[in-house]
Amino acid sequence: MSLFAAGITDTTDYKVNDLHAKSLEEALVDGDKLLTRASYNDIARNAARSMQRLADLVGATTQYRVASEAVGLAEYLGRSGSEVRGALDEMLKQHSHEWAGFLEYSGKSSWVAQLARE
């Protein structure tokens, strides 16, 4: 997703080769025998949901969670709470924007979008 958002062409060989497919099974590279379909589904679901959950942290209903993380992070970094909170808010907004673009690219009925909604 990060390479997509940065406009970088990724030439890595992945186990999944079609983000637009309707199902993960349709998106998998033919003939791969390293993991079971259930394993791929579990990995994909966790990855998509993690990205979605991070994007969901932008908004009024999650402010207490972000604030508490910012306090701990500021203490660890030896920086002011407001400085860290501002940077964290900006990072979350950027991630949310990039994730929305990735989902749009994949398509509303793609396996990626379906997993993100679970």
N, CA, C and O atoms as CSV, one atom per row, in Angstrom:
chain,resi,resn,atom,element,x,y,z
A,1,MET,N,N,0.822,-1.180,0.000
A,1,MET,CA,C,0.000,0.000,0.000
A,1,MET,C,C,0.869,1.248,0.000
A,1,MET,O,O,0.554,2.217,-0.691
A,2,SER,N,N,1.947,1.241,0.755
A,2,SER,CA,C,2.826,2.418,0.824
A,2,SER,C,C,3.484,2.701,-0.519
A,2,SER,O,O,3.590,3.857,-0.929
A,3,LEU,N,N,3.923,1.658,-1.201
A,3,LEU,CA,C,4.527,1.853,-2.517
A,3,LEU,C,C,3.492,2.373,-3.505
A,3,LEU,O,O,3.799,3.235,-4.328
A,4,PHE,N,N,2.284,1.861,-3.431
A,4,PHE,CA,C,1.199,2.338,-4.283
A,4,PHE,C,C,0.958,3.825,-4.037
A,4,PHE,O,O,0.865,4.611,-4.980
A,5,ALA,N,N,0.858,4.205,-2.760
A,5,ALA,CA,C,0.591,5.600,-2.409
A,5,ALA,C,C,1.719,6.526,-2.875
A,5,ALA,O,O,1.482,7.683,-3.222
A,6,ALA,N,N,2.940,6.003,-2.880
A,6,ALA,CA,C,4.089,6.815,-3.301
A,6,ALA,C,C,4.261,6.815,-4.817
A,6,ALA,O,O,5.127,7.519,-5.338
A,7,GLY,N,N,3.457,6.041,-5.527
A,7,GLY,CA,C,3.561,5.985,-6.974
A,7,GLY,C,C,4.753,5.197,-7.478
A,7,GLY,O,O,5.221,5.412,-8.596
A,8,ILE,N,N,5.246,4.282,-6.651
A,8,ILE,CA,C,6.406,3.470,-7.000
A,8,ILE,C,C,5.936,2.147,-7.587
A,8,ILE,O,O,5.108,1.457,-6.990
A,9,THR,N,N,6.455,1.797,-8.739
A,9,THR,CA,C,6.142,0.518,-9.346
A,9,THR,C,C,6.896,-0.573,-8.598
A,9,THR,O,O,8.123,-0.548,-8.504
A,10,ASP,N,N,6.152,-1.515,-8.077
A,10,ASP,CA,C,6.734,-2.604,-7.290
A,10,ASP,C,C,6.869,-3.835,-8.174
A,10,ASP,O,O,5.879,-4.318,-8.724
A,11,THR,N,N,8.076,-4.338,-8.311
A,11,THR,CA,C,8.318,-5.512,-9.159
A,11,THR,C,C,8.477,-6.798,-8.343
A,11,THR,O,O,8.876,-7.829,-8.883
A,12,THR,N,N,8.173,-6.739,-7.069
A,12,THR,CA,C,8.273,-7.910,-6.199
A,12,THR,C,C,7.249,-8.965,-6.625
A,12,THR,O,O,6.117,-8.631,-6.975
A,13,ASP,N,N,7.643,-10.219,-6.595
A,13,ASP,CA,C,6.713,-11.318,-6.842
A,13,ASP,C,C,5.964,-11.624,-5.550
A,13,ASP,O,O,6.570,-12.039,-4.561
A,14,TYR,N,N,4.667,-11.423,-5.557
A,14,TYR,CA,C,3.831,-11.685,-4.399
A,14,TYR,C,C,3.002,-12.938,-4.624
A,14,TYR,O,O,2.850,-13.397,-5.756
A,15,LYS,N,N,2.477,-13.480,-3.561
A,15,LYS,CA,C,1.613,-14.657,-3.632
A,15,LYS,C,C,0.231,-14.284,-4.167
A,15,LYS,O,O,-0.516,-15.139,-4.644
A,16,VAL,N,N,-0.090,-13.016,-4.082
A,16,VAL,CA,C,-1.359,-12.498,-4.579
A,16,VAL,C,C,-1.030,-11.551,-5.720
A,16,VAL,O,O,-0.201,-10.654,-5.568
A,17,ASN,N,N,-1.683,-11.750,-6.874
A,17,ASN,CA,C,-1.323,-10.915,-8.006
A,17,ASN,C,C,-2.462,-10.085,-8.573
A,17,ASN,O,O,-2.287,-9.444,-9.609
A,18,ASP,N,N,-3.632,-10.077,-7.923
A,18,ASP,CA,C,-4.757,-9.304,-8.440
A,18,ASP,C,C,-5.528,-8.656,-7.298
A,18,ASP,O,O,-6.302,-9.316,-6.604
A,19,LEU,N,N,-5.310,-7.368,-7.111
A,19,LEU,CA,C,-6.017,-6.639,-6.053
A,19,LEU,C,C,-7.479,-6.392,-6.406
A,19,LEU,O,O,-8.288,-6.102,-5.525
A,20,HIS,N,N,-7.821,-6.504,-7.680
A,20,HIS,CA,C,-9.181,-6.230,-8.134
A,20,HIS,C,C,-10.085,-7.457,-8.091
A,20,HIS,O,O,-11.297,-7.331,-8.267
A,21,ALA,N,N,-9.526,-8.625,-7.864
A,21,ALA,CA,C,-10.303,-9.861,-7.867
A,21,ALA,C,C,-11.417,-9.800,-6.817
A,21,ALA,O,O,-11.300,-9.116,-5.801
A,22,LYS,N,N,-12.475,-10.519,-7.087
A,22,LYS,CA,C,-13.620,-10.541,-6.169
A,22,LYS,C,C,-13.343,-11.362,-4.911
A,22,LYS,O,O,-13.962,-11.139,-3.871
A,23,SER,N,N,-12.408,-12.315,-5.010
A,23,SER,CA,C,-12.087,-13.143,-3.846
A,23,SER,C,C,-10.573,-13.333,-3.760
A,23,SER,O,O,-9.854,-13.209,-4.751
A,24,LEU,N,N,-10.121,-13.631,-2.575
A,24,LEU,CA,C,-8.701,-13.894,-2.372
A,24,LEU,C,C,-8.267,-15.109,-3.190
A,24,LEU,O,O,-7.174,-15.120,-3.755
A,25,GLU,N,N,-9.107,-16.114,-3.252
A,25,GLU,CA,C,-8.778,-17.321,-4.006
A,25,GLU,C,C,-8.490,-17.002,-5.475
A,25,GLU,O,O,-7.573,-17.569,-6.068
A,26,GLU,N,N,-9.280,-16.089,-6.059
A,26,GLU,CA,C,-9.069,-15.689,-7.450
A,26,GLU,C,C,-7.787,-14.870,-7.611
A,26,GLU,O,O,-7.209,-14.833,-8.697
A,27,ALA,N,N,-7.346,-14.222,-6.548
A,27,ALA,CA,C,-6.195,-13.330,-6.604
A,27,ALA,C,C,-4.860,-14.046,-6.416
A,27,ALA,O,O,-3.812,-13.509,-6.773
A,28,LEU,N,N,-4.893,-15.250,-5.860
A,28,LEU,CA,C,-3.657,-15.979,-5.575
A,28,LEU,C,C,-2.953,-16.437,-6.841
A,28,LEU,O,O,-3.593,-16.753,-7.844
A,29,VAL,N,N,-1.631,-16.470,-6.781
A,29,VAL,CA,C,-0.820,-16.975,-7.884
A,29,VAL,C,C,-1.110,-18.457,-8.061
A,29,VAL,O,O,-1.159,-19.202,-7.082
A,30,ASP,N,N,-1.301,-18.884,-9.287
A,30,ASP,CA,C,-1.578,-20.296,-9.570
A,30,ASP,C,C,-0.415,-21.190,-9.158
A,30,ASP,O,O,0.750,-20.840,-9.346
A,31,GLY,N,N,-0.743,-22.328,-8.602
A,31,GLY,CA,C,0.258,-23.341,-8.310
A,31,GLY,C,C,1.039,-23.145,-7.026
A,31,GLY,O,O,1.958,-23.920,-6.761
A,32,ASP,N,N,0.723,-22.157,-6.226
A,32,ASP,CA,C,1.472,-21.962,-4.984
A,32,ASP,C,C,1.063,-23.021,-3.976
A,32,ASP,O,O,-0.127,-23.231,-3.738
A,33,LYS,N,N,2.025,-23.676,-3.393
A,33,LYS,CA,C,1.747,-24.775,-2.461
A,33,LYS,C,C,2.359,-24.546,-1.078
A,33,LYS,O,O,2.367,-25.466,-0.260
A,34,LEU,N,N,2.874,-23.344,-0.797
A,34,LEU,CA,C,3.569,-23.120,0.468
A,34,LEU,C,C,2.635,-23.041,1.672
A,34,LEU,O,O,2.971,-23.517,2.757
A,35,LEU,N,N,1.476,-22.445,1.480
A,35,LEU,CA,C,0.533,-22.303,2.583
A,35,LEU,C,C,-0.846,-22.770,2.138
A,35,LEU,O,O,-1.129,-22.851,0.942
A,36,THR,N,N,-1.687,-23.071,3.091
A,36,THR,CA,C,-3.060,-23.437,2.765
A,36,THR,C,C,-3.853,-22.177,2.447
A,36,THR,O,O,-3.455,-21.072,2.815
A,37,ARG,N,N,-4.959,-22.349,1.771
A,37,ARG,CA,C,-5.842,-21.207,1.465
A,37,ARG,C,C,-6.286,-20.526,2.765
A,37,ARG,O,O,-6.385,-19.300,2.830
A,38,ALA,N,N,-6.547,-21.318,3.778
A,38,ALA,CA,C,-6.966,-20.753,5.063
A,38,ALA,C,C,-5.865,-19.879,5.654
A,38,ALA,O,O,-6.151,-18.843,6.253
A,39,SER,N,N,-4.619,-20.284,5.492
A,39,SER,CA,C,-3.502,-19.479,5.989
A,39,SER,C,C,-3.420,-18.153,5.262
A,39,SER,O,O,-3.243,-17.109,5.891
A,40,TYR,N,N,-3.546,-18.180,3.941
A,40,TYR,CA,C,-3.525,-16.943,3.153
A,40,TYR,C,C,-4.680,-16.034,3.546
A,40,TYR,O,O,-4.521,-14.820,3.666
A,41,ASN,N,N,-5.832,-16.634,3.741
A,41,ASN,CA,C,-6.992,-15.847,4.123
A,41,ASN,C,C,-6.776,-15.179,5.476
A,41,ASN,O,O,-7.138,-14.017,5.662
A,42,ASP,N,N,-6.192,-15.902,6.412
A,42,ASP,CA,C,-5.915,-15.355,7.742
A,42,ASP,C,C,-4.910,-14.205,7.664
A,42,ASP,O,O,-5.099,-13.167,8.298
A,43,ILE,N,N,-3.853,-14.391,6.894
A,43,ILE,CA,C,-2.834,-13.351,6.742
A,43,ILE,C,C,-3.442,-12.110,6.081
A,43,ILE,O,O,-3.236,-10.988,6.545
A,44,ALA,N,N,-4.184,-12.317,5.006
A,44,ALA,CA,C,-4.791,-11.198,4.286
A,44,ALA,C,C,-5.803,-10.460,5.156
A,44,ALA,O,O,-5.831,-9.229,5.175
A,45,ARG,N,N,-6.631,-11.211,5.873
A,45,ARG,CA,C,-7.634,-10.588,6.746
A,45,ARG,C,C,-6.965,-9.741,7.822
A,45,ARG,O,O,-7.381,-8.610,8.073
A,46,ASN,N,N,-5.939,-10.280,8.452
A,46,ASN,CA,C,-5.248,-9.516,9.496
A,46,ASN,C,C,-4.567,-8.279,8.942
A,46,ASN,O,O,-4.584,-7.224,9.576
A,47,ALA,N,N,-3.970,-8.396,7.772
A,47,ALA,CA,C,-3.302,-7.241,7.169
A,47,ALA,C,C,-4.306,-6.156,6.814
A,47,ALA,O,O,-4.101,-4.987,7.142
A,48,ALA,N,N,-5.388,-6.535,6.147
A,48,ALA,CA,C,-6.396,-5.551,5.741
A,48,ALA,C,C,-7.056,-4.913,6.955
A,48,ALA,O,O,-7.245,-3.698,6.994
A,49,ARG,N,N,-7.401,-5.712,7.929
A,49,ARG,CA,C,-8.054,-5.153,9.128
A,49,ARG,C,C,-7.105,-4.256,9.913
A,49,ARG,O,O,-7.542,-3.255,10.481
A,50,SER,N,N,-5.833,-4.588,9.956
A,50,SER,CA,C,-4.870,-3.724,10.647
A,50,SER,C,C,-4.773,-2.367,9.961
A,50,SER,O,O,-4.744,-1.328,10.620
A,51,MET,N,N,-4.723,-2.386,8.637
A,51,MET,CA,C,-4.676,-1.121,7.898
A,51,MET,C,C,-5.957,-0.322,8.118
A,51,MET,O,O,-5.913,0.897,8.284
A,52,GLN,N,N,-7.093,-1.009,8.119
A,52,GLN,CA,C,-8.370,-0.323,8.319
A,52,GLN,C,C,-8.474,0.229,9.737
A,52,GLN,O,O,-8.922,1.359,9.930
A,53,ARG,N,N,-8.073,-0.542,10.708
A,53,ARG,CA,C,-8.137,-0.071,12.103
A,53,ARG,C,C,-7.264,1.158,12.323
A,53,ARG,O,O,-7.656,2.079,13.040
A,54,LEU,N,N,-6.094,1.176,11.715
A,54,LEU,CA,C,-5.232,2.348,11.823
A,54,LEU,C,C,-5.905,3.553,11.170
A,54,LEU,O,O,-5.866,4.654,11.719
A,55,ALA,N,N,-6.514,3.358,10.015
A,55,ALA,CA,C,-7.228,4.445,9.343
A,55,ALA,C,C,-8.414,4.917,10.177
A,55,ALA,O,O,-8.731,6.107,10.184
A,56,ASP,N,N,-9.062,4.010,10.869
A,56,ASP,CA,C,-10.225,4.346,11.695
A,56,ASP,C,C,-9.874,5.184,12.925
A,56,ASP,O,O,-10.766,5.731,13.575
A,57,LEU,N,N,-8.598,5.287,13.245
A,57,LEU,CA,C,-8.210,6.081,14.411
A,57,LEU,C,C,-8.349,7.586,14.182
A,57,LEU,O,O,-8.241,8.368,15.127
A,58,VAL,N,N,-8.586,7.992,12.949
A,58,VAL,CA,C,-8.839,9.398,12.660
A,58,VAL,C,C,-10.309,9.661,12.963
A,58,VAL,O,O,-11.186,9.041,12.361
A,59,GLY,N,N,-10.582,10.560,13.877
A,59,GLY,CA,C,-11.962,10.887,14.191
A,59,GLY,C,C,-12.185,11.086,15.671
A,59,GLY,O,O,-11.399,10.636,16.504
A,60,ALA,N,N,-13.263,11.765,15.980
A,60,ALA,CA,C,-13.568,12.146,17.355
A,60,ALA,C,C,-13.758,10.971,18.291
A,60,ALA,O,O,-13.414,11.067,19.469
A,61,THR,N,N,-14.299,9.857,17.800
A,61,THR,CA,C,-14.611,8.736,18.689
A,61,THR,C,C,-13.363,7.989,19.163
A,61,THR,O,O,-13.448,7.180,20.087
A,62,THR,N,N,-12.222,8.244,18.553
A,62,THR,CA,C,-11.003,7.536,18.948
A,62,THR,C,C,-9.969,8.460,19.579
A,62,THR,O,O,-8.837,8.041,19.818
A,63,GLN,N,N,-10.329,9.681,19.845
A,63,GLN,CA,C,-9.346,10.649,20.325
A,63,GLN,C,C,-8.684,10.251,21.641
A,63,GLN,O,O,-7.501,10.528,21.841
A,64,TYR,N,N,-9.415,9.616,22.527
A,64,TYR,CA,C,-8.816,9.196,23.799
A,64,TYR,C,C,-7.722,8.161,23.577
A,64,TYR,O,O,-6.707,8.180,24.273
A,65,ARG,N,N,-7.908,7.264,22.625
A,65,ARG,CA,C,-6.894,6.238,22.331
A,65,ARG,C,C,-5.635,6.876,21.766
A,65,ARG,O,O,-4.521,6.530,22.157
A,66,VAL,N,N,-5.824,7.809,20.846
A,66,VAL,CA,C,-4.686,8.494,20.232
A,66,VAL,C,C,-3.974,9.345,21.277
A,66,VAL,O,O,-2.744,9.379,21.314
A,67,ALA,N,N,-4.728,10.026,22.118
A,67,ALA,CA,C,-4.127,10.876,23.149
A,67,ALA,C,C,-3.296,10.059,24.126
A,67,ALA,O,O,-2.201,10.474,24.504
A,68,SER,N,N,-3.801,8.909,24.536
A,68,SER,CA,C,-3.053,8.099,25.495
A,68,SER,C,C,-1.779,7.548,24.865
A,68,SER,O,O,-0.748,7.478,25.534
A,69,GLU,N,N,-1.826,7.160,23.603
A,69,GLU,CA,C,-0.616,6.697,22.918
A,69,GLU,C,C,0.381,7.836,22.765
A,69,GLU,O,O,1.585,7.627,22.914
A,70,ALA,N,N,-0.103,9.033,22.471
A,70,ALA,CA,C,0.781,10.190,22.297
A,70,ALA,C,C,1.516,10.518,23.590
A,70,ALA,O,O,2.691,10.881,23.555
A,71,VAL,N,N,0.845,10.395,24.721
A,71,VAL,CA,C,1.478,10.678,26.010
A,71,VAL,C,C,2.637,9.724,26.263
A,71,VAL,O,O,3.735,10.149,26.623
A,72,GLY,N,N,2.386,8.438,26.072
A,72,GLY,CA,C,3.445,7.451,26.279
A,72,GLY,C,C,4.584,7.613,25.303
A,72,GLY,O,O,5.749,7.482,25.678
A,73,LEU,N,N,4.265,7.894,24.063
A,73,LEU,CA,C,5.285,8.084,23.045
A,73,LEU,C,C,6.109,9.340,23.323
A,73,LEU,O,O,7.327,9.332,23.149
A,74,ALA,N,N,5.459,10.405,23.750
A,74,ALA,CA,C,6.167,11.652,24.070
A,74,ALA,C,C,7.146,11.426,25.219
A,74,ALA,O,O,8.279,11.908,25.186
A,75,GLU,N,N,6.706,10.701,26.219
A,75,GLU,CA,C,7.580,10.407,27.358
A,75,GLU,C,C,8.793,9.594,26.902
A,75,GLU,O,O,9.924,9.891,27.284
A,76,TYR,N,N,8.553,8.585,26.096
A,76,TYR,CA,C,9.636,7.737,25.596
A,76,TYR,C,C,10.622,8.540,24.748
A,76,TYR,O,O,11.834,8.355,24.855
A,77,LEU,N,N,10.100,9.429,23.908
A,77,LEU,CA,C,10.950,10.207,23.012
A,77,LEU,C,C,11.559,11.448,23.653
A,77,LEU,O,O,12.467,12.062,23.092
A,78,GLY,N,N,11.055,11.817,24.835
A,78,GLY,CA,C,11.540,13.018,25.493
A,78,GLY,C,C,11.120,14.280,24.759
A,78,GLY,O,O,11.846,15.275,24.749
A,79,ARG,N,N,9.944,14.234,24.143
A,79,ARG,CA,C,9.418,15.376,23.408
A,79,ARG,C,C,8.118,15.828,24.058
A,79,ARG,O,O,7.557,15.120,24.894
A,80,SER,N,N,7.646,16.997,23.675
A,80,SER,CA,C,6.407,17.511,24.258
A,80,SER,C,C,5.215,16.706,23.758
A,80,SER,O,O,5.209,16.204,22.634
A,81,GLY,N,N,4.216,16.596,24.612
A,81,GLY,CA,C,3.014,15.867,24.253
A,81,GLY,C,C,2.307,16.475,23.056
A,81,GLY,O,O,1.818,15.746,22.194
A,82,SER,N,N,2.244,17.793,22.988
A,82,SER,CA,C,1.550,18.437,21.871
A,82,SER,C,C,2.289,18.217,20.551
A,82,SER,O,O,1.659,18.059,19.505
A,83,GLU,N,N,3.612,18.205,20.595
A,83,GLU,CA,C,4.409,17.970,19.389
A,83,GLU,C,C,4.173,16.547,18.869
A,83,GLU,O,O,3.946,16.341,17.677
A,84,VAL,N,N,4.230,15.593,19.764
A,84,VAL,CA,C,4.030,14.201,19.376
A,84,VAL,C,C,2.589,13.982,18.917
A,84,VAL,O,O,2.352,13.290,17.927
A,85,ARG,N,N,1.641,14.559,19.621
A,85,ARG,CA,C,0.225,14.412,19.243
A,85,ARG,C,C,-0.014,14.980,17.855
A,85,ARG,O,O,-0.718,14.370,17.049
A,86,GLY,N,N,0.559,16.138,17.565
A,86,GLY,CA,C,0.404,16.730,16.236
A,86,GLY,C,C,0.978,15.832,15.151
A,86,GLY,O,O,0.350,15.624,14.113
A,87,ALA,N,N,2.164,15.302,15.390
A,87,ALA,CA,C,2.802,14.417,14.410
A,87,ALA,C,C,2.002,13.123,14.248
A,87,ALA,O,O,1.844,12.623,13.134
A,88,LEU,N,N,1.503,12.590,15.349
A,88,LEU,CA,C,0.714,11.364,15.296
A,88,LEU,C,C,-0.596,11.594,14.534
A,88,LEU,O,O,-0.997,10.761,13.721
A,89,ASP,N,N,-1.256,12.713,14.796
A,89,ASP,CA,C,-2.488,13.036,14.075
A,89,ASP,C,C,-2.237,13.159,12.577
A,89,ASP,O,O,-3.029,12.670,11.771
A,90,GLU,N,N,-1.140,13.809,12.204
A,90,GLU,CA,C,-0.808,13.964,10.786
A,90,GLU,C,C,-0.505,12.613,10.135
A,90,GLU,O,O,-0.923,12.356,9.006
A,91,MET,N,N,0.220,11.756,10.849
A,91,MET,CA,C,0.525,10.436,10.320
A,91,MET,C,C,-0.755,9.620,10.112
A,91,MET,O,O,-0.906,8.936,9.099
A,92,LEU,N,N,-1.662,9.698,11.068
A,92,LEU,CA,C,-2.920,8.958,10.952
A,92,LEU,C,C,-3.770,9.485,9.800
A,92,LEU,O,O,-4.379,8.700,9.073
A,93,LYS,N,N,-3.816,10.791,9.630
A,93,LYS,CA,C,-4.565,11.370,8.509
A,93,LYS,C,C,-3.965,10.925,7.177
A,93,LYS,O,O,-4.692,10.573,6.247
A,94,GLN,N,N,-2.643,10.943,7.093
A,94,GLN,CA,C,-1.984,10.528,5.858
A,94,GLN,C,C,-2.251,9.050,5.575
A,94,GLN,O,O,-2.545,8.677,4.440
A,95,HIS,N,N,-2.151,8.219,6.598
A,95,HIS,CA,C,-2.429,6.796,6.413
A,95,HIS,C,C,-3.866,6.593,5.948
A,95,HIS,O,O,-4.118,5.820,5.023
A,96,SER,N,N,-4.800,7.276,6.579
A,96,SER,CA,C,-6.212,7.144,6.221
A,96,SER,C,C,-6.434,7.535,4.760
A,96,SER,O,O,-7.168,6.862,4.036
A,97,HIS,N,N,-5.804,8.610,4.339
A,97,HIS,CA,C,-5.909,9.073,2.951
A,97,HIS,C,C,-5.325,8.019,2.001
A,97,HIS,O,O,-5.948,7.687,0.992
A,98,GLU,N,N,-4.150,7.498,2.312
A,98,GLU,CA,C,-3.505,6.496,1.463
A,98,GLU,C,C,-4.300,5.192,1.426
A,98,GLU,O,O,-4.422,4.571,0.370
A,99,TRP,N,N,-4.833,4.780,2.555
A,99,TRP,CA,C,-5.612,3.546,2.612
A,99,TRP,C,C,-6.890,3.699,1.784
A,99,TRP,O,O,-7.277,2.778,1.065
A,100,ALA,N,N,-7.543,4.855,1.883
A,100,ALA,CA,C,-8.753,5.093,1.088
A,100,ALA,C,C,-8.432,5.018,-0.404
A,100,ALA,O,O,-9.207,4.458,-1.179
A,101,GLY,N,N,-7.305,5.576,-0.803
A,101,GLY,CA,C,-6.891,5.512,-2.202
A,101,GLY,C,C,-6.608,4.091,-2.646
A,101,GLY,O,O,-6.942,3.706,-3.767
A,102,PHE,N,N,-5.995,3.316,-1.774
A,102,PHE,CA,C,-5.688,1.920,-2.076
A,102,PHE,C,C,-6.976,1.115,-2.244
A,102,PHE,O,O,-7.093,0.306,-3.165
A,103,LEU,N,N,-7.939,1.340,-1.351
A,103,LEU,CA,C,-9.220,0.650,-1.449
A,103,LEU,C,C,-9.966,1.065,-2.716
A,103,LEU,O,O,-10.591,0.232,-3.372
A,104,GLU,N,N,-9.901,2.331,-3.053
A,104,GLU,CA,C,-10.545,2.804,-4.276
A,104,GLU,C,C,-9.911,2.146,-5.499
A,104,GLU,O,O,-10.613,1.712,-6.412
A,105,TYR,N,N,-8.598,2.076,-5.512
A,105,TYR,CA,C,-7.885,1.427,-6.609
A,105,TYR,C,C,-8.275,-0.052,-6.710
A,105,TYR,O,O,-8.488,-0.567,-7.808
A,106,SER,N,N,-8.365,-0.725,-5.573
A,106,SER,CA,C,-8.689,-2.157,-5.556
A,106,SER,C,C,-10.119,-2.411,-6.002
A,106,SER,O,O,-10.415,-3.446,-6.599
A,107,GLY,N,N,-10.997,-1.475,-5.715
A,107,GLY,CA,C,-12.403,-1.609,-6.097
A,107,GLY,C,C,-13.285,-1.939,-4.914
A,107,GLY,O,O,-12.888,-2.682,-4.016
A,108,LYS,N,N,-14.479,-1.383,-4.917
A,108,LYS,CA,C,-15.399,-1.569,-3.795
A,108,LYS,C,C,-15.822,-3.017,-3.578
A,108,LYS,O,O,-16.159,-3.399,-2.457
A,109,SER,N,N,-15.809,-3.818,-4.622
A,109,SER,CA,C,-16.216,-5.218,-4.467
A,109,SER,C,C,-15.019,-6.171,-4.497
A,109,SER,O,O,-15.192,-7.380,-4.645
A,110,SER,N,N,-13.819,-5.632,-4.358
A,110,SER,CA,C,-12.623,-6.470,-4.356
A,110,SER,C,C,-12.480,-7.222,-3.041
A,110,SER,O,O,-13.100,-6.872,-2.037
A,111,TRP,N,N,-11.654,-8.258,-3.066
A,111,TRP,CA,C,-11.387,-9.017,-1.844
A,111,TRP,C,C,-10.743,-8.148,-0.786
A,111,TRP,O,O,-10.980,-8.352,0.405
A,112,VAL,N,N,-9.920,-7.165,-1.202
A,112,VAL,CA,C,-9.267,-6.271,-0.245
A,112,VAL,C,C,-10.314,-5.452,0.491
A,112,VAL,O,O,-10.284,-5.365,1.719
A,113,ALA,N,N,-11.239,-4.852,-0.246
A,113,ALA,CA,C,-12.280,-4.040,0.374
A,113,ALA,C,C,-13.194,-4.886,1.260
A,113,ALA,O,O,-13.628,-4.442,2.323
A,114,GLN,N,N,-13.476,-6.091,0.818
A,114,GLN,CA,C,-14.321,-6.986,1.622
A,114,GLN,C,C,-13.646,-7.297,2.962
A,114,GLN,O,O,-14.294,-7.257,4.008
A,115,LEU,N,N,-12.362,-7.604,2.930
A,115,LEU,CA,C,-11.638,-7.914,4.179
A,115,LEU,C,C,-11.555,-6.689,5.081
A,115,LEU,O,O,-11.639,-6.818,6.302
A,116,ALA,N,N,-11.393,-5.519,4.508
A,116,ALA,CA,C,-11.297,-4.294,5.299
A,116,ALA,C,C,-12.605,-4.003,6.028
A,116,ALA,O,O,-12.600,-3.406,7.105
A,117,ARG,N,N,-13.719,-4.423,5.447
A,117,ARG,CA,C,-15.027,-4.181,6.072
A,117,ARG,C,C,-15.387,-5.207,7.129
A,117,ARG,O,O,-16.320,-4.986,7.901
A,118,GLU,N,N,-14.666,-6.337,7.188
A,118,GLU,CA,C,-15.012,-7.398,8.143
A,118,GLU,C,C,-14.773,-6.962,9.566
A,118,GLU,O,O,-15.011,-7.733,10.496
